[in-house]
Amino acid sequence: MHFELSEEHLMIKKAARDFAQNECLPGVIERDEKMIFPREQVMKLAELGFMGMMVSPEYGGAGMDTISYVLAMEEISKIDASASVCMSVNNSLVAWGLDKFGSEEQKQKYLTPVARGIKDGELYIGAFLLSEPEAGSDATSQRTTAEDMGDHYLLNGTKNWITNGGTASVYLVMAQTDAAKGSHGINTFIVEKKWPGVTVAAKENKLGIRASDTHTILFNDVKVPKENRIGEDGFGFKFAMRTLAGGRIGIASQALGIASGAYELALKYSKQRKAFGKEIMHHQAIQFKLADMATRIEAARLLCLKAAYEKDQGLDYTVSSSMAKVFASETAMWTTVEAVQVHGGYGYVKEYHVERLMRDAKITQLYEGTSEVQRIVISRSILK
Ligand code: CAA
């Protein structure tokens, strides 16, 4: 067992860190405030190969491993969690799902542009449509239906809180095809946003990750070709669960980045700010906060890397990804609150970035499975 990163991993980490500093930091406060999607930044992430990191070059990807993905996600998320959630959803929920379970035709037609993140010079990304108004944590209660019409399916329903909802060109949509079969009657379909009957509805005005593009999506008698169903009939819920297990590594890494970004800012500030005649880093009250932040962040990082390692080795990573997500997201929430505290009144204003990171941290405890859902996954495995 060794804990050192390879030369290649260190290069990827540095490339992501430089990118975040040079491309994401400028304008990040304004994009957050005005809810402006970081289109330019995401285009450049695509050019770097960061939108299809784990897909082979044969299908437009960068052919990197999951460890590289964790490292890049951490660095981008330190600065811009709105850009990084777009990257995470495209990489692990859309590209990975298509790569692992898609047919050859689906890979040629959809995976290749999604993994590149660009088609015909325009942004081309995906979204993952599982959540509904009445099916969040209880994901098997799908109300969206896809009726088998012989040569196509007819899709009807409403999906909520869809990351990349307005920007994505392609949606992976979970829908009930046979209610009597419960979770075995769910299928996943590849749906193009431009098809008749697809409506991008309300954009959410959110607490955090405000520059990310979150919408309700409506389907009204959308004709979906048979060949756009992913996998065997009834595979849709398992597809969602398998894909989300990898997605949770991405969100855990995002949470890790939010936490470490806040920690780096708190550390820097504690060396500059003076109180009671000395820099505040010389006060034990601050030292203990920094020590606890560093310790929790290191633990979160190790959990993320372990889950990524297991995925790269072909092992079962369902539980380790849930452990990484629940721990990293709680670390992000705790660390960002403490980072605001270290900054005092300055922490409460926008220019110092930590209040944004605190708002951004909260979503990591909610999406891709709440902390409670992660604990269900972990405890079921322990008790099995
Ligand atoms: N891999 C493969 N199969 C799995 C699985 C996994 N990880 N987890 C469950 N399954 C299978 C089960 O084995 C079962 O199949 P069988 O009947 O053949 O045994 C079937 O799926 C149903 O599973 P459960 O009985 O465990 O289902 P449940 O109703 O108890 O729910 C749950 C389990 C873990 C709570 C699940 O519903 C869940 O993960 N909920 C959260 C959903 C979620 O994460 N939503 C996030 C939305 S996406 C998002 O946020 C993206 C974004 O835009 C950022």
Boltz pocket constraint, residues with backbone or C-beta under 6 A from the ligand:
constraints:
  - pocket:
      binder: B
      contacts: [[A, 89], [A, 93], [A, 128], [A, 130], [A, 131], [A, 136], [A, 137], [A, 138], [A, 139], [A, 140], [A, 161], [A, 162], [A, 163], [A, 183], [A, 237], [A, 238], [A, 241], [A, 242], [A, 244], [A, 245], [A, 318], [A, 366], [A, 367], [A, 368], [A, 369], [A, 370], [A, 373], [A, 376], [A, 377]]
      max_distance: 6.0
